[in-house]
Amino acid sequence: MIVILAALTGAITGGITAKKRGGNRLDIAQYAAGYSLAFIVVGLISTIVIDRILSS
């Protein structure tokens, strides 16, 4: 769940960032994809850390 939420948050953040910088549709899509991937990595790491803490 954390990874999915992180992906959506990253895509929204990237889209808003690109739009504020005056990007066209392709720029917005690229920023959304890039931010989404970065947030997915953070979400995956946090999921692993939480799982390790709770299982010990």
Buried (B, 14 or more C-beta within 10 A) or exposed (E): EBBEEBBEBBBBBBBBBBBEEEBEEEBBBEBBBBBBEBBBEBBEEEBEEEEEEEEE
